[in-house]
Amino acid sequence: MEVSDLIRPNFIKLTPYSSARDEYSGKEGTFLDANENPFLSVTDEHFNRYPDPYQWACKEKLAAIKGVSPENIFLGNGSDEAIDLLIKITCAPKIDNILILPPTYGMYKVCADIQEVFVQEAPLTDDFEIDLDTVFDSVNSATKIIWICSPNNPSGNLADREAILQIVKAFPHKMVVVDEAYIDFSEAPSFLRDLEKYPNLVVIQTFSKAWGMAGLRIGTAYAHPEIIRILNKVKYPYNINQLTQAKLLESLGHEERKNEYVREILALRESLREELESLEMTQKIFPSQSNMLLVRFEKAKELFAFLLENKVIVRDRTNVILCKDCLRITVGTREENERLLDYIRQFEKTI
Ligand SMILES: Cc1ncc(COP(=O)(O)O)c(C=O)c1O
């Protein structure tokens, strides 16, 4: 399989915009090539120069942490940018399709809908495992991407590694994207270590969860260098701004702090689980390898409204496939979890 087989031919041929910083990437010089303001900025911090379009300093540091090469990394304005561009480079509008495994993260379908790309669905089983037969039945010749979210949002569970590998191996001519937004909260190893073996595999991660940088908007796609090269051709030339690159570089020096957050969140998740289990209106708490708990409650909709009235905001998933009567609860601080539990107990007394 050639990696280029996964990509729409127009993107293989595309001559991308050549920015000033593409044509001269040296740090020293008299810069009269990009129509910038030579007198610094109107703010005290200076932003008058365009940033590195390929974010090499960040990628080098990230590559060392993740055990990949900088050429395996695409940085996006959140992983949502990577999701959008992966669909763009593989799927012809009104012809091709992506396969999603609902219930799952909503942006795969939204990005496909925006681009007029068809969406095939192979729902997970009742306990949110991959249903391989349905996946194999749902893939057709126009399917370009199979999306697997693991740990999954909104269920929180980890997909079976062997099932994912079976899909990756069965469809070498299709892109298989494993979205690992929540992988830091899981004991399972990342699929990053499988990238070299499977050129059709793409792994997505984000700085928005365990790293605590959601407001910065940084997500990553890790893939074969040829896929990354095409993503770089298609992205906006300076998609990651200077401030974000600087803060990302800073955050990469604090991996241990991220690990501490993870340990703390996991401990809080387990105490939240225990407390929720002791409530009468809790019907089921699904297994989680993430920072969320999907919980089936008696009177879930009413509970959601009561919590909202009291400014405790959880996610109503009651109308989502396989999530009947379920609320998705992000693990908060000890105090936040206590407040949530207090209001649930209050509500419980009224029913
Ligand atoms: C599974 C999954 N992937 C990707 C994202 C998007 O993350 P980002 O903030 O990097 O765009 C989310 C956000 O909630 C998510 O749940």
The ligand as a MOL file (V3000), in Angstrom:
LIG
                    3D

  0  0  0     0  0            999 V3000
M  V30 BEGIN CTAB
M  V30 COUNTS 16 16 0 0 0
M  V30 BEGIN ATOM
M  V30 1 C -12.6480 12.3650 21.8800 0
M  V30 2 C -12.3230 13.7940 21.6590 0
M  V30 3 N -11.5290 14.1270 20.6580 0
M  V30 4 C -11.2030 15.4000 20.4230 0
M  V30 5 C -11.7020 16.4150 21.2130 0
M  V30 6 C -11.3560 17.8260 20.8600 0
M  V30 7 O -10.3190 18.2810 21.5920 0
M  V30 8 P -9.5840 19.6380 21.2540 0
M  V30 9 O -9.8310 20.5180 22.4150 0
M  V30 10 O -8.1480 19.2380 21.0940 0
M  V30 11 O -10.1390 20.2060 19.9780 0
M  V30 12 C -12.5520 16.1210 22.2750 0
M  V30 13 C -13.0960 17.1810 23.1130 0
M  V30 14 O -13.8750 17.0300 24.0050 0
M  V30 15 C -12.8720 14.7740 22.5050 0
M  V30 16 O -13.6970 14.4100 23.5000 0
M  V30 END ATOM
M  V30 BEGIN BOND
M  V30 1 1 1 2
M  V30 2 1 2 3
M  V30 3 2 2 15
M  V30 4 2 3 4
M  V30 5 1 4 5
M  V30 6 1 5 6
M  V30 7 2 5 12
M  V30 8 1 6 7
M  V30 9 1 7 8
M  V30 10 2 8 9
M  V30 11 1 8 10
M  V30 12 1 8 11
M  V30 13 1 12 13
M  V30 14 1 12 15
M  V30 15 2 13 14
M  V30 16 1 15 16
M  V30 END BOND
M  V30 END CTAB
M  END
